[in-house]
């Protein structure tokens, strides 16, 4: 994974729960490819068709709250979201995202200074740049970054233990 990249912003508010990310009635679909077209359906049914690989979600507080369903970060990975930047994340969602190789960045201020469609430049472990403003971000522990870089926890453990499948 590149440590510097840029992406188009899709913006959300506070308390985006896992039922909003992927509604319960679509969890029985057999593949993530089939499931991903229903991402954010309760709020914005057209959004899954508009998101392009490398796009970035920016949100307020408590992104990923609600049930602990692992399909929420999985479906975002299937859409090829590059990362999610939010004021805060629900703890279970945070861990499920890391385990699925989805980069999450906490920023207390970015959501208040950007609009949907803006571009944001991410310099991992350093800063975000959007609309000419810089926003400091906390450093991610290297072990978590390695898991994300490897594509998730299972893939990272297979790589670390030299398991070929």
N, C-alpha and C positions, 0 to 999 in steps of 0.2 A: 504494500500500500504506500502510495506517495504521502509524504509528510506535508506537502504543500499542494493545494488544489483549489479550484473555484467551482461554484455551482449556483444554479438558479434557486431562489427561495420560494418555497410553498409555506405559507404562514398559518399558524393555528394559535388559539388562545390557551387558557388554563384548563387543567383537568381533562385532558383528552384521554379517555379510558380505553381499555382494550376492546370493549364492545363497540366503540366508535372505529377503532383501527380495523378490526375484522369482526363483523357481527356474528353472533352465535349460530344463526341459521346457515351460515356458509362453512362452518367448521367441518362438516361431514364430506365436503368435496374431496375427491381422491388425491389431488395434487395442489401444490402451491401455485402452479401456473394457472389452474382453474380458479383458485381462491383469490388470487391477487386482483382480479378485476372488480372485486367487491370492497377493496380497501377504502376506508373512510366513507362508505356508502351512506350511512345515516346523516352525515353533514354535507357531503359533496359527492353525489353519485358519479359525476363525470370525471372526478379527479384522477382515478387510476389510469384512465386513457390519456391524460394530459402529462403525467409525470414521465420524464425522460431519464434514462440512466445517467447517474451523476448528479441529479438534483438533490437539494438539501431541504429538510424540513426545519423550520424555526418555530418554536412554540414558547408558551409561557410556563407557568409552574405546574409541577406534578404530571408531566407527560407519562403516559403508560400506566396510570392508576387503574384500579378495578381488579378484575380477576388475574390470576397469574398465568394465563394461557401463553404458551410458548409460540403459538401461531402468530401473535401480534408482531414481534420482531422478525419472524420468518417471512411473513408476507411483505414487510418493508424491504427485506433483503431481496425477495423475488422481484420487486419493482426496481431493484438496483439503486435505491436511495443511497447516496454516498455517505451521509451522516445526518444525525439529528442534533440540532443545537437548541437547548431549552434552558429556562431558568432553573428547573429542577426536574428530576425523574423519579418515578416510583421505584423503590429499591428492587423489587422483584423484576420489574421490566428491565431495569438497568442490567441486572445479572443475566437475564435471558437474552438481552441484546448482545452483550459481550460473548456469551456462549454460542451465539449464532453468527458472530463476526461483524456485527453492526456497530459502527463507531458512534458514540454519544459524547457530546461536549456540553458542559454546563457554562452558561454565560448569563449573568444577572441582567445584562443591559442590552444585548443585541436586539431582542424582540421589540424593544421600545424605540428602536432607531432604524428599522427597516420596514419595507413593504413587500408584499408578494410580488414576485417578478424581479426584484433586485438581485444582484449578484453578490455573493459573499466569498471572500478569499479566506481559506483556512490554512494557518501555519500551525500544525499540531504542536502542542506543548509550549506555544508562544502567544499567538494572537489571532484575532479575526479582523478582517478589514471589510467594511461595507459602507458605501456612500462617502468615502473619504475619511471615515472615522475608524480608529483602532480600538479594539476591545480585548483586554487581557483575558486569558483563559488559564485555568489550572493545568499543571502538567499531569499527564496520564502516566501511571506506573508502567514501566517497561514491560512487565510480565503481562499486563492487560493488553497493551498495544501489540505484543507478539501474538496473543490469542486472536485478536481482530485481524491482524495481518495474515495469519495462517488460515483465516476463513471460519474461525469458531473453535470452541474448546475441543471437540472430538478430533477435528483435523489437526489441531495443534498438538494434541497428545500423541496422535499417530505419527506425526512428523518427529516429535521429540523422542519417541520410542522406536523410531525407524520401522514402523509397521506399514507394510505395503498391502494395499487392498485394491 
